[in-house]
Amino acid sequence: MINKITKIVVLMLLVFTCSYSFAQDAKELKARMLERIPAIQALKSKGIIGENNLGYLQFVSSGKEQEGLVNSENADRKAVYTAIANQQGASADLVGKRRAIQIAENAGAGEWLQDNAGKWYQKK
């Protein structure tokens, strides 16, 4: 009986620890993404990056200014899309494509976007 109770307690602690760890990771991920917003907006304003049709940032000019920042943002977006996909029983690619539609709808005038065919355009 003690063995069974011990197993249950250990399992509950494991679930709690994993949930806590995931919550901490999500909180840190959100903080990183919020911190990047001004730099990302600056790159978008300069026409250096745009939002592709998969929900990720992509360079639209030959310059690769702040490439590390763009790569970090895209890695965090992938983590978010994967977490949402796991909750919804969908693929991360589908979540990213849906997010790309939302991003395009909320983009500011002059921002670079990629249509479904892969063609770049500036939002009017």
Secondary structure in CASP SS format (residue, H / E / C, confidence):
PFRMAT SS
TARGET T0000
AUTHOR 0000-0000-0000
METHOD secondary structure of the structure
MODEL  1
M C 1.00
I H 1.00
N H 1.00
K H 1.00
I H 1.00
T H 1.00
K H 1.00
I H 1.00
V H 1.00
V H 1.00
L H 1.00
M H 1.00
L H 1.00
L H 1.00
V H 1.00
F H 1.00
T H 1.00
C H 1.00
S H 1.00
Y H 1.00
S H 1.00
F H 1.00
A H 1.00
Q H 1.00
D H 1.00
A H 1.00
K H 1.00
E H 1.00
L H 1.00
K H 1.00
A H 1.00
R H 1.00
M H 1.00
L H 1.00
E H 1.00
R H 1.00
I H 1.00
P H 1.00
A H 1.00
I H 1.00
Q H 1.00
A H 1.00
L H 1.00
K H 1.00
S H 1.00
K C 1.00
G C 1.00
I C 1.00
I E 1.00
G E 1.00
E E 1.00
N C 1.00
N C 1.00
L C 1.00
G C 1.00
Y C 1.00
L E 1.00
Q E 1.00
F E 1.00
V C 1.00
S C 1.00
S C 1.00
G C 1.00
K C 1.00
E C 1.00
Q C 1.00
E H 1.00
G H 1.00
L H 1.00
V H 1.00
N H 1.00
S H 1.00
E H 1.00
N H 1.00
A H 1.00
D H 1.00
R H 1.00
K H 1.00
A H 1.00
V H 1.00
Y H 1.00
T H 1.00
A H 1.00
I H 1.00
A H 1.00
N H 1.00
Q H 1.00
Q H 1.00
G C 1.00
A C 1.00
S C 1.00
A H 1.00
D H 1.00
L H 1.00
V H 1.00
G H 1.00
K H 1.00
R H 1.00
R H 1.00
A H 1.00
I H 1.00
Q H 1.00
I H 1.00
A H 1.00
E H 1.00
N H 1.00
A C 1.00
G C 1.00
A C 1.00
G C 1.00
E C 1.00
W E 1.00
L E 1.00
Q E 1.00
D C 1.00
N C 1.00
A C 1.00
G C 1.00
K C 1.00
W E 1.00
Y E 1.00
Q E 1.00
K C 1.00
K C 1.00
END
